[in-house]
Structures are given as structure tokens and as C-alpha cells.
Amino acid sequence: MGVANKRTITKTRRKTRDLDQIKADLRSPKHLAQFKDTKAREDLPDLGRWYCTECAKWFESEVNLVVHRKGKPHKRRVKQLAEEPYTQKEAEAAIGLRTDNEGPNRTDTSVDNEITMET
């Protein structure tokens, strides 16, 4: 008997925390403590002592954590976290939606839609 859909299992196994969740961890120690409390200490490497907040990864020793912090993936993640995340307003503006419904290009569409037919 094998696993029915092995691809789904590997996708969820590699799932890491999103940038907005990590930003919330960095802003609020309460949020970080709440996340850490969901994990059983016995299941974590070295009982969960060595944790990289920026990358949301657990390490077995302090040496591994220090080496990780000097590495490229960690520095890349820190750079991503330094950028401000996009807001909903910016996302709507990027696709051309206006949220204020006012502006110089606004016209009364009910008048424009009427077509006069001459017979």
C-alpha cells in the first residue's frame, strides 16, 4: 500500500510561513510565542532552543544557527522583510481599479450609453 498522492504530501511538508506572518512575529513577541506554543517541544530539533525568526526555521545547535545567519538564504529573507508589503489599495491600482470612485476621468455613464437612432 502506497500513498495515494505523494505530490501533495511533499508540497505541504515544505510549506514555510509567509512573509506577512513573519513580519507579525517580528513586530509582536506575543504573536511569535503563540506560534511557538503550537509546536510540541519534543518534536523540534534540540527541544526548540535555536530558532531563526526571520526564516521561521528550527536548528539543532547554536553553531548551525550562526552558520545559517551568515548564509545567502537568510540574508535574502532579511532583505525581503525590509521591504514594505503591498497594500490592497496598491494592488487594486496596479490592475486599474479605483477605490475612491472620484477623479478627473469620472463621467456620467448613463448619458454616454444612450444611442440616438434616426429613422
C-alpha positions in Angstrom: 0.0 0.0 0.0 1.5 3.3 -1.1 0.5 6.9 -0.5 -2.3 7.9 -2.9 -1.0 11.3 -3.8 2.7 11.7 -2.8 3.0 15.1 -4.5 0.5 16.7 -2.1 2.4 15.5 0.9 5.7 16.9 -0.2 4.2 20.2 -1.1 2.7 20.7 2.4 5.9 19.4 4.1 7.9 22.2 2.5 5.4 24.9 3.4 7.0 27.7 5.4 5.5 30.7 7.0 4.5 33.6 4.7 6.3 37.0 4.9 3.3 38.7 6.5 3.2 36.1 9.3 6.9 36.6 9.9 6.5 40.3 9.9 3.8 39.9 12.6 6.2 37.7 14.6 8.9 40.4 14.4 6.5 43.2 15.5 4.8 41.3 18.3 6.5 38.9 20.7 3.0 37.7 21.7 2.4 36.5 18.1 5.7 34.7 18.0 5.1 33.0 21.3 1.6 31.9 20.1 3.2 30.3 17.1 5.9 28.6 19.1 3.4 27.2 21.6 1.6 25.3 18.8 4.7 23.1 18.3 5.5 20.3 20.7 8.9 20.8 22.2 9.7 17.0 21.8 9.2 17.2 18.1 11.6 20.1 17.5 15.3 19.9 16.9 17.2 20.3 20.3 13.8 20.8 22.0 13.3 24.1 20.1 16.1 26.1 21.6 17.6 27.5 18.4 15.1 29.3 16.2 15.6 31.8 13.3 12.7 34.2 13.5 13.3 35.8 10.0 13.3 32.4 8.2 10.9 30.5 10.6 13.3 27.6 11.0 14.5 25.5 13.9 18.1 24.4 14.3 19.8 21.6 16.3 22.7 23.7 17.6 23.8 27.3 18.1 26.6 26.6 15.6 24.1 25.7 12.9 22.1 28.8 13.6 25.1 31.1 13.4 26.2 29.5 10.1 22.7 29.9 8.8 22.6 33.6 9.7 25.8 34.1 7.7 24.4 32.4 4.6 22.8 33.7 1.5 19.2 32.4 2.0 19.0 34.1 5.4 20.3 37.4 4.0 17.9 37.2 1.1 14.9 36.7 3.5 16.0 39.6 5.7 16.1 41.8 2.6 12.6 40.7 1.7 11.4 41.5 5.2 12.9 45.0 5.0 10.6 45.9 2.1 7.1 47.2 2.9 4.4 44.8 1.8 1.9 45.8 -0.8 -1.4 47.1 0.4 -4.8 46.2 -1.0 -5.1 49.8 -2.4 -1.8 49.4 -4.3 -2.9 46.0 -5.7 -6.2 47.5 -7.0 -4.4 50.5 -8.5 -2.0 48.1 -10.3 -4.8 46.4 -12.2 -6.6 49.7 -12.9 -9.4 49.7 -10.3 -10.1 52.9 -8.5 -11.3 52.8 -4.9 -12.3 56.4 -4.4 -14.8 56.4 -7.3 -13.9 60.1 -8.0 -11.4 61.8 -10.1 -10.8 63.7 -13.3 -11.8 60.8 -15.6 -15.2 60.1 -14.0 -18.1 60.8 -16.3 -21.8 60.1 -16.0 -22.1 56.8 -17.8 -25.9 56.8 -18.1 -25.8 59.7 -20.6 -22.9 58.2 -22.6 -24.7 54.8 -23.0 -27.8 56.2 -24.7 -27.7 55.9 -28.5 -30.0 58.1 -30.6 -31.3 56.4 -33.7 -32.6 58.4 -36.6 -35.1 56.9 -38.9 
